[in-house]
Amino acid sequence: MWQGASFGEPIEYTVNDATIIFSQPFDDDLAGENIWIDYYTELTDVNSDSDALDEPNPKIFISYLKWRIKSRRNKDLKAEDDDDYKKWIFDRDGMVAKEFLGQAVKFEPDLPI
């Protein structure tokens, strides 16, 4: 139920008890349109080697781990000169590009003062 609401295109939403609540009711012109939203869940606490990563492509982390091991053994190793680090950045950016469908990524956390 909406009281004194103006209909249009919602720009904010929240999730409460598995129900999505939008900032305003949808205008009739938007009936039948798809809704695209980004949502995030709490990260799974990985605390053992047998835990499964909740990632669509966990193999991209292999190059990151190789680079981290090399950087711990050799403190003079520069990330921008290492092939494993470059591969990690390339793969990571590719995954982000797929995830967000080319839209701008903007985070505005609403923190209590």
Secondary structure, 3 states (H helix, E strand, C coil): CCCCCCCECCCCEEEECCEEEECCCECHHHCCCCCCCCCCCCCCCCCCCCCCCCCCCHHHHHHHHHHHHHHHHCCCCCHHHCHHHHHHHHHHHHHHHHHCCCCCCCCCCCCCC
